[in-house]
């Protein structure tokens, strides 16, 4: 009996000890594990919240951009409907930015002209002549000038858009309903490609009469094609078509002309004439001539073999790398000789450099008659 009582009391003590241990709380390891799990969950929730917020802002900005683009197209539609000459004027304007501000007190072209809910938007409009029934007039469009339509492209961007794509809206407008067939109107389709035969968009093309008057202006589209509507007759009229570089990037033809001109003969009324240009973004050549001075000249050999002289950048004293020469040139292989053309020995060799479109190549040479390291070209 006594042994049974003692056994019962001992079992009760062990039960009390286990209960006390359970009530003693969590260990340090358990606290750390719990903290880590809470941190991971918080990070996941925060990332999801931020992603959702960013998506919401982007979606809201895209909706506003769509409304702004539609508004610009509606304004263009009203302008084209109001006048039979509005289409030609619209095409002549080319690319226009922020033409119709929504912010009160802002002028056309003002960067802050489109502020909506504190967000700044940029609305860019491009208008081009398009021959109906043809993807590109430069590739075999209609021959009738009365089928000339107006293509309008509106691109809307906004600040902080990151990798989001801009909103683009394109609309094709038929000729004004009051326009009768123009017996005095002809078309010139101008195709512009670069040194790799890729289309060059954004190039301004102009049609100029023999007297020097500019009668039409257009901008090349994504296919590198611009259409000029010019006065013409049944006999045929001659026009000079010239190009101008798009934006700040310098473009040249193979003769290094930034504004090349081609004559188009026999432009007749109600017909489509065509011409084409090879017009690439220029490369930059920088030559350092060791041992040269302000009177030094060097010779450039064009890809077609013709020679031309290059003067120093300035009359200042030569720097530590020698006299500096800089030239903006057609992309391709060029030869450089450290002497002026009249002193170049026909049997002498030229240092050759490869100019890439939009790139800069540096060349180090020794002046003629001096000794030094071999010519070295840099990127």
Secondary structure, 3 states (H helix, E strand, C coil): CHHHHHHHHHHHHHHHHHHHHHCCCCCHHHHHHHHHHHHHHHHHHHHHHHHHHHHHHHHHHHHHHHHHHHHHHHHHHHHHHHCCCHHHHHHHHCEEECCCCCCCCCCCCCCCCCEECCEEEEEEEEEEEEECCCCCHHHCCCCCHHHEEEEEEEEEEECCCCCCCCEEEEEEECCCCCCCCCCCEEEEEEEEECCCCCECCCCEEEEECCCCCEEEEEECCCCCEEEEEEECECCCEEEEEEEECCCCCCEECCCCCCCCEEEEEEEECCCEEEEEEECEECEEEEEEEECCCCCCEEEEECCCCCEEEEECCCCCCCECCEEEEEEEECCEEEEEECCCHHHCCCCCCCEEEEECCCCEEEEEEECCCCCCCCCEEEC
